[in-house]
Amino acid sequence: MLPIVSMTLFLPLLGALLVMASRNASARVVHGIGIATSALTLAGALWIWLRGVQPGAFAQVEQVDWMPTIGAAYRVGVDGISLPLVLLTAVLFLLTFIFSAKVRDRPHAYVVLMLMLETASIGTFTSLDALLFYVFFEVSLVSMYFMIAGWGYEDRQRAALMFFIYTLLGSLPLLLAILGLYLGSDPHTFDMRVWIAHPPLTGLAAMLALVAMLFTFAVKTPMFPFHTWLPVAHVQAPAAGSVILAGVMLKFGTYGLLRFALEMTPVAFRDAAVVILVFGVFSALYGAFAALAQTDLKRLIAYTSVNHMGYVIVGVAVAALATSPAVRAIALDGAVLQMVSHGLVTGALFFLVGMLQDRAHTREMDRFGGLLKYVPLLGWSFVLAAFASLGLPGLAHFPAEFQIFLATLRVEPLALIVILGIVVTAGLYLRAIGKVFSGAPREQWATMPDLNLREVLVLAPLLALIVAVGVAPSWVLDTVHRTTAALRF
Amino acid sequence: MTGMSQMSHDLSYLIPEVIVLIAGGGTLALEMLRLPRAALAFAIVGLLLAACLTLPLLGVDTSVFGGTFRIDTLSVWAKLILLPSTVLSLLLVRAELAGSDREGTVYSLLCFTTFGALVLAGGGDAMLLVLGVLLSSLGAFALVAYPRNDAATEAAMKFFVFASVTGSVMIFGLTYWFGATGSTLLADLAHLDKAPLAAAVGLVAVITGLGYKASLAPFHFWAPDAYEGAPVAVAAYLSVVPKIGAIFALAQVVRDLPSTTGWPLVVASVAVLTMSWGYLAALVQDNVVRLLAYSSIAQAGYFLLGIVAVGESPLAYSSLVVFAAAYAAMNLGAFAIVQGTGRTLDAFSGMARTTPVAGIAMTVFLISLVGIPPLAGFVGKFLLFGAAIDAHFTWLTVVAILNSVLSLAVYLRIIVPMFRSGGDEGEGNVIPPRGNAPLIIAVWVIALMVTVGLGFAGQLILATVARA
């Protein structure tokens, strides 16, 4: 059997080495390498998808000794929770490379960093060794720092610094938790499968490890009150960086919440689930209301991310509280699908804002008006993505949020107050569409060009996927459900 | 076994040390003949030969001369780390001081100072500790004073006064241990649990003496001044070789010290003070050499996380050795780049554009010093954290982790200007390479390979430590 997971994982790194080796290549060639590599990576991810997952265990596991003395090994594999995220990562990176083909400022370094980021992202989702997971988790952080610092907007240095220090502070407690789990396992190992099958810590130690992990993943997700880095980083990051940050990297937080916190300290998680649920609900509502107060389109979308990721936290917490396996599976199905939907929808929205900014050099909603008349393709794409984001049935977020709310209703009906968030996001998106795309057209934007071919190529697959997930979510959910239905904790 | 054959048996274990001494002496002789290049070559060949002859000793755990000198994981790996580090330092010195008056004496002094560090790392006897501190200090004073300008003389003077006081305190305190146990052997320290007061006095004194050598707070004040006054190459050397020797010596001392003396808590407190003081002070430095000096103080505090775990965790020795190797590589690399670029932060402005490869290398060294994976510094710190938690010092690990965040702010002070766009105004400050730039480049390329390679190949070291 071909080690297809590892091949997919390291293809981008290989591309990065190729770019580094061809120092005199033109920007076109360099971007070509980036697009080709990420397309091959997507092909690899699809191949993994076709091989599928199996219930109750990780599939397609590949393993090589790394530091056997301390029980660390290179171990990768997928299950129904990680596989959709791998596919999402591969799709978003390919589109990001196509979108970024216009970058003329240090294209070599840009493509190398993006490819490193792609390997780190896929690695984070496929690692089955905690040490390896941490390595990929941190490499993604460093790559994103240089991405924001190197190609961001006006205040990029400060934003990059804040992002780096904040998330490093955030990720180090995870290292503590990993060490705790490692020292608690007997014999000592970093094998995540062993930790999941036999949670190494109990009692207070497990609770402390859980608190450390919650801190890490709350910063990454981000959950209120640890979200303050997000709007700053998003506003200053280049559009492509924002897409990856929101579409892929925020999922590290919720994926870790599920994979590490829930699966490795299940008892402690259940004890703390009500608190986590309250934080999730509050975070979702806070994100929605904070978004309502924004006039900058990018900040607005950044805050709706806090809202949408809050639903994921609610889903995971409800799953921990659920007593019936069926309800638990519904909650987790919803949470995982919500991650995928958020990646697709927010990815599309950040691309659209980036395209708008390229044309208008502003993101202030008040400065636009009636754009549908001048740029119908861009406008209608935005309307579709915005409707998806506010949870319209038939679009990507609906089946995910529906399942989360359904499980919440069965487990903790009080928490359904979170649905208020949907009302608020609906209001704010309608207001944004009203201000920017409908209303009285403004003369100054009359010459704004509509989407060009490259931009259509970026948006069309995303919008198609948003509809595909919304109309027929079962093609994703079947894979997810195979794993979530077999989870035992 | 007769005395004679015991003697030759013991000496056979000391072949590497003997070769280092011969290298130092021979280098001095060649310098007297005014053959600096030959002196350099002799020193390098001698040190590398000694390192090669150390390889068969991997996995040996014994002691020689009645237990006064230990051949164990720490002392063997000290040779394997410190001898190549000294060779790299020799290359840096050559690049900086080539053609200067009495250049060869520096090579010779480096050999003798390294010998002192090796004595420290394998010391099994209190007298050997004193000898090691003296040997590695005497050469170091002269190295710092070498440029013979006001700054260097002042730095050497401070260094000397500081060393004399702390050295005397150490000897004074060791007499208490001798009085309480009736022996200078460190292995006999186990009897100290019956004499708590003597144990405490001796402990404080030893931490003072070795703490000065390893630049642990609050005995670190000499380091930034000495590094700043000394040639950059000498600063690089002092921040690595004697420091690791002293840290390993501390591990040798606490190995047999009963924990009823409370040494783990004392060492942990020193660790907290050292890490925090080092990084807080580094935050306000504008001189890169001083910044790296404070950074090397803070890094010494991280070593102590491995020390507190000695006897408690099987990870203690592996973490000390791996981090020592990682620290030597990344610190020498960072100093090498500073030597080729300049001592002020301004000199680093826009460096990633003017000399991209060196800029990326410097970024790698600094990020590794923070402890970000997958680089060597991460593996080392990760093992140190694991050892400390295993020894029930979780709170110390939390402090170390918070300091790692602080350290990011410190090292970003160098990284950020390197990647600043349009920062070419700093170009005027760049010290033009002095015709020996290839040597500097060779040093940081080797350091870079180790810093990146060790991140993946930590097993190479771990396997040998586990066997021992």
Interface residues (C-beta under 8 A of the other chain):
Chain A: D65 W66 M67 P68 T69 I70 L131 Y134 V135 E138 V139 L141 V142 F146 A149 G150 Q157 L161 F164 I165 L168 L169 L172 P173 L175 L176 L179 G180 Y182 L183
Chain B: L315 S318 I367 V370 I372 P373 P374 F378 F382 L383 F385 G386 I389 D390 T394 T397 V398 I401 L402 S404 V405 L408 A409 L412 V416 F419 R420 F456 G458 Q459 L462 A463 V465 A466
